[in-house]
């Protein structure tokens, strides 16, 4: 073999080796999904209601997938920190955002600017369930029903105090919406943390409270707080004796929800697979029961297209609510 022929052979082998070396990382990642741990970002702190729900569902899915689902808490900035982290994560089918209504809808109306686009930067994957809120009273007030509360507020304008997580949070906007529809004025007392609000109601320092069912259910069960109404259109299974706000305001429904989203450009086949597996999970009776105990009504009927349509409708609905109660973006 001539020197030139040997050189050509060496170059060919080297090129082949380089091609194989470049191909290896791609081949290593193209096996059946999932073939490595999956990450879910949660924009609330560990131990919060959404975090507890996320970890339960993640654990159930990890068992069926045979791959770990790691929940990463990124709280702060009224969900903005976690949402931004999720939007910037790699769209490789292994990064998802476990989000609430506040993170994916209402923040778009209460912030003038956000470091992401809620519609363009995310793909709706699956809805897990709807989370009713509860309007309740401190028992010593003697208020036993929505009618009692409205009558008291009309007789004593602004005297009744109501604890929420802030006027531009989900609970705060619900309280203001109810007051506007009833034609009453309540004194809004915002809290940064739900447990602090609950303690002030239990201690008799605040008259009313508006928080998610999950946050109040234990106190309701112990008769420490008197539930007046739930925010869903129908009564909820774990509080069957509590009327719906729609009994007072016909057609009214105001429920939070929790769902899974993926960063834009995540492979469609992964999104479809995750949606299918979540729907199957949510049809299991023991899962439905567990979610109900955590304050979430399971919803197993939405494919990816239906969930995308739901998100569009939610943004339109919330645009009307925000306008009606005069919320200004800041």
Order of alpha helices (4+ residues) and beta strands (2+ residues): alpha-beta-alpha-beta-alpha-beta-alpha-beta-alpha-beta-alpha-beta-alpha-beta-alpha-beta-beta-alpha-alpha-beta-alpha
